């Protein structure tokens, strides 16, 4: 009974983060994606980063969140998905730290911590496509 609860708890935990990432990416891509890119370019205009890096990163963030958020919801390639999303968070945290936006860095650290726990407790990932593929 206890293990079943932990597996259901992990499923819900994974779904929450997956939906968060999926919706983050979707509303930007299927909304006003150009406005998001321009906002990011403007935000980093005074940073030490070259504009081509900022533009590349801005174009990368939303598709990563959409695609890997969907994989997280499905529980497919969960280990790789968590790793990619952690690298995405590292990129985002690096950017906001360069801008000295410590409140955003703290918020993004909570996402990184959430992803860490998903990875740490991955043995409870029973209700997933990964588990179906293994069996």
Buried (B, 14 or more C-beta within 10 A) or exposed (E): EEEEEBBEEBBEBBBBBBBBBBEBBBBBBEEEBEEBBEEBEEBBEEBEBEEEEBBEBBBEBBEBBBBBBBBBBBBBBBEEBBBBBBEBBEBBBEBBEBBEBEEBBEEBEEBBEBBEEBBEBBEBBBBBBBEEEEE
